[in-house]
Amino acid sequence: MPGFGIGLADAYIPLLNLITMEKVLVIGATGQTGKRVIEILNSSESFKPIAMIRKEEQKEIFDDMEVETVMGDLEKEVDHALKGIDKVIFAAGSGGDTGEDKTISVDQQGAIKVIDAAKKAKVKKFVMLSAMGADDPSQHKKLEVYLEAKKKADEHLRESGIPYTILRPGALTDDMGLAKVKLAEKLNEQGEISRDDVAFLLVMSLADPLVKNKTIEALEGKESIKSAIIEASR
Ligand SMILES: NC(=O)c1ccc[n+]([C@@H]2O[C@H](COP(=O)([O-])OP(=O)(O)OC[C@H]3O[C@@H](n4cnc5c(N)ncnc54)[C@H](OP(=O)(O)O)[C@@H]3O)[C@@H](O)[C@H]2O)c1
């Protein structure tokens, strides 16, 4: 029986990669961490990023990168953005310059809305960028409202039944990522981590068996991201 010629396989395998690529909705795609996530996903062979944006003028930068976009605002209806999506990375936030009303409507209610829409759309994994301290907001008086909002969103995700990873980094920096981190369910210390490394951790968390249904704190450290994330998955 004639087998497939090598030439045929060469022609089809790249096509197969395109077919099996998982569509990842990035919420907060224009943000400092979200942009990094988009870049990593866009150079991957396993994932196809879809950038959720809320202003028409934000489309151009993604068009230049040949990244698909979908319009969506966390303070409005979001169900349409989840249609046909395999996995989600939530890296949005109202930021430190807005009031408590936006913290509740974006970081808490907006996230909850996306989680509910993701459940309806049968999303296979939801990776949440949370924050260190969200396990016990009362310990951080200045950030209590924000951390309480993150905690409620995280709890909603855990209870949703969607396979998840909740990443809780320390203070984010724009330092160059060295791909060396420290991860644990509870680190019992404060510190920093670069947005580069956080973006890598978020993308690696998309892989199904890794850090599945885990909540992990993250700081810069000495262990390679790869071995730290495998260790944190046990
Ligand atoms: N800063 C820290 O030290 C720290 C520490 C731990 C965890 N975190 C978490 O990490 C997240 C990402 O940090 P970052 O510095 O990368 O954030 P960032 O640059 O402030 O980006 C925030 C993103 O959220 C989007 N966004 C805001 N309101 C929205 C809405 N109503 N609908 C849809 N998208 C909306 C923004 O979109 P636009 O461009 O349209 O405004 C932007 O893409 C933070 O939000 C925070 O929850 C931060």
The ligand as an SDF file (V2000), in Angstrom:
LIG
                    3D

 48 52  0  0  0  0  0  0  0  0999 V2000
    0.6280   46.9210   39.2660 N   0  0  0  0  0  0  0  0  0  0  0  0
    0.9920   45.9800   40.0870 C   0  0  0  0  0  0  0  0  0  0  0  0
    2.0090   46.0630   40.8020 O   0  0  0  0  0  0  0  0  0  0  0  0
    0.1620   44.7130   40.1610 C   0  0  0  0  0  0  0  0  0  0  0  0
    0.5090   43.7270   41.0690 C   0  0  0  0  0  0  0  0  0  0  0  0
   -0.1900   42.5300   41.0730 C   0  0  0  0  0  0  0  0  0  0  0  0
   -1.2430   42.3390   40.1810 C   0  0  0  0  0  0  0  0  0  0  0  0
   -1.5900   43.3190   39.3140 N   0  0  0  0  0  0  0  0  0  0  0  0
   -2.6960   43.0730   38.3790 C   0  0  0  0  0  0  0  0  0  0  0  0
   -2.1670   43.0120   37.0730 O   0  0  0  0  0  0  0  0  0  0  0  0
   -3.0580   43.6580   36.1680 C   0  0  0  0  0  0  0  0  0  0  0  0
   -2.3200   44.0970   34.9340 C   0  0  0  0  0  0  0  0  0  0  0  0
   -1.3990   45.0970   35.2760 O   0  0  0  0  0  0  0  0  0  0  0  0
   -0.8280   46.0740   34.1480 P   0  0  0  0  0  0  0  0  0  0  0  0
    0.0640   47.0280   34.8370 O   0  0  0  0  0  0  0  0  0  0  0  0
   -0.3770   45.2620   32.9970 O   0  0  0  0  0  0  0  0  0  0  0  0
   -2.1950   46.7830   33.7350 O   0  0  0  0  0  0  0  0  0  0  0  0
   -2.4570   48.0510   32.8020 P   0  0  0  0  0  0  0  0  0  0  0  0
   -1.2830   48.3890   31.9730 O   0  0  0  0  0  0  0  0  0  0  0  0
   -3.0510   49.1060   33.6860 O   0  0  0  0  0  0  0  0  0  0  0  0
   -3.5890   47.4930   31.8210 O   0  0  0  0  0  0  0  0  0  0  0  0
   -4.9160   47.3760   32.1970 C   0  0  0  0  0  0  0  0  0  0  0  0
   -5.7060   46.7950   31.0510 C   0  0  0  0  0  0  0  0  0  0  0  0
   -7.0640   46.6550   31.4680 O   0  0  0  0  0  0  0  0  0  0  0  0
   -7.8920   47.1890   30.4260 C   0  0  0  0  0  0  0  0  0  0  0  0
   -9.1730   47.6750   30.9390 N   0  0  0  0  0  0  0  0  0  0  0  0
   -9.3930   48.6110   31.8880 C   0  0  0  0  0  0  0  0  0  0  0  0
  -10.7240   48.8350   32.0230 N   0  0  0  0  0  0  0  0  0  0  0  0
  -11.3420   48.0100   31.1360 C   0  0  0  0  0  0  0  0  0  0  0  0
  -12.7010   47.7670   30.7800 C   0  0  0  0  0  0  0  0  0  0  0  0
  -13.7060   48.4180   31.3580 N   0  0  0  0  0  0  0  0  0  0  0  0
  -12.9740   46.8560   29.8170 N   0  0  0  0  0  0  0  0  0  0  0  0
  -11.9580   46.1750   29.2000 C   0  0  0  0  0  0  0  0  0  0  0  0
  -10.6530   46.3610   29.4840 N   0  0  0  0  0  0  0  0  0  0  0  0
  -10.3550   47.2710   30.4470 C   0  0  0  0  0  0  0  0  0  0  0  0
   -7.0720   48.3270   29.8340 C   0  0  0  0  0  0  0  0  0  0  0  0
   -7.6070   48.6730   28.5870 O   0  0  0  0  0  0  0  0  0  0  0  0
   -7.4730   50.1760   27.9590 P   0  0  0  0  0  0  0  0  0  0  0  0
   -6.1520   50.2140   27.2750 O   0  0  0  0  0  0  0  0  0  0  0  0
   -8.6180   50.2490   27.0140 O   0  0  0  0  0  0  0  0  0  0  0  0
   -7.5690   51.1500   29.0940 O   0  0  0  0  0  0  0  0  0  0  0  0
   -5.7130   47.6670   29.7710 C   0  0  0  0  0  0  0  0  0  0  0  0
   -5.6440   46.8320   28.6580 O   0  0  0  0  0  0  0  0  0  0  0  0
   -3.6370   44.8020   37.0100 C   0  0  0  0  0  0  0  0  0  0  0  0
   -4.8570   45.2430   36.5080 O   0  0  0  0  0  0  0  0  0  0  0  0
   -3.7520   44.1670   38.3730 C   0  0  0  0  0  0  0  0  0  0  0  0
   -5.0330   43.5880   38.5400 O   0  0  0  0  0  0  0  0  0  0  0  0
   -0.9010   44.4930   39.2710 C   0  0  0  0  0  0  0  0  0  0  0  0
  1  2  1  0
  2  3  2  0
  2  4  1  0
  4  5  1  0
  4 48  2  0
  5  6  2  0
  6  7  1  0
  7  8  2  0
  8  9  1  0
  8 48  1  0
  9 10  1  0
  9 46  1  0
 10 11  1  0
 11 12  1  0
 11 44  1  0
 12 13  1  0
 13 14  1  0
 14 15  2  0
 14 16  1  0
 14 17  1  0
 17 18  1  0
 18 19  2  0
 18 20  1  0
 18 21  1  0
 21 22  1  0
 22 23  1  0
 23 24  1  0
 23 42  1  0
 24 25  1  0
 25 26  1  0
 25 36  1  0
 26 27  1  0
 26 35  1  0
 27 28  2  0
 28 29  1  0
 29 30  1  0
 29 35  2  0
 30 31  1  0
 30 32  2  0
 32 33  1  0
 33 34  2  0
 34 35  1  0
 36 37  1  0
 36 42  1  0
 37 38  1  0
 38 39  2  0
 38 40  1  0
 38 41  1  0
 42 43  1  0
 44 45  1  0
 44 46  1  0
 46 47  1  0
M  CHG  2   8   1  16  -1
M  END
$$$$
